[in-house]
Amino acid sequence: MSKSTQPRISEPAAPPKRRRLDPDTQQLVERLRSARTANEMAVIVGLKPIKGRSGPKIAY
């Protein structure tokens, strides 16, 4: 094979730089990460719990 017909190899993309979050946002993220159910997430962000005929629903 000649060089012109070989596939071009490109360098992998650099990972995106992580931004520093302010302490309040960081605390909110940690609380959301530790939530186990959709209703726990809803309470953290200030929404009403999700209810249905057969109990709480997962919708987030």
Steps between C-alpha positions, in 0.01 A plus 500: 500500500617847431492771762214688331255209533562424868247641747620811677565458871396798708588585856232426760300800614618664820265448795293808583632716782298469818366827634509577868150520643406744769442337842118525482486332160746234613284425803188472281680263260614280788147488647357403160768234451416343835122498438364149448156569359336747269297638789818569699632692197172691473519609865861617456413725204174621657239304305198313633535122537370295209197293598281258316235238564764239577735723699790724408612501137851535362495770233833681522 
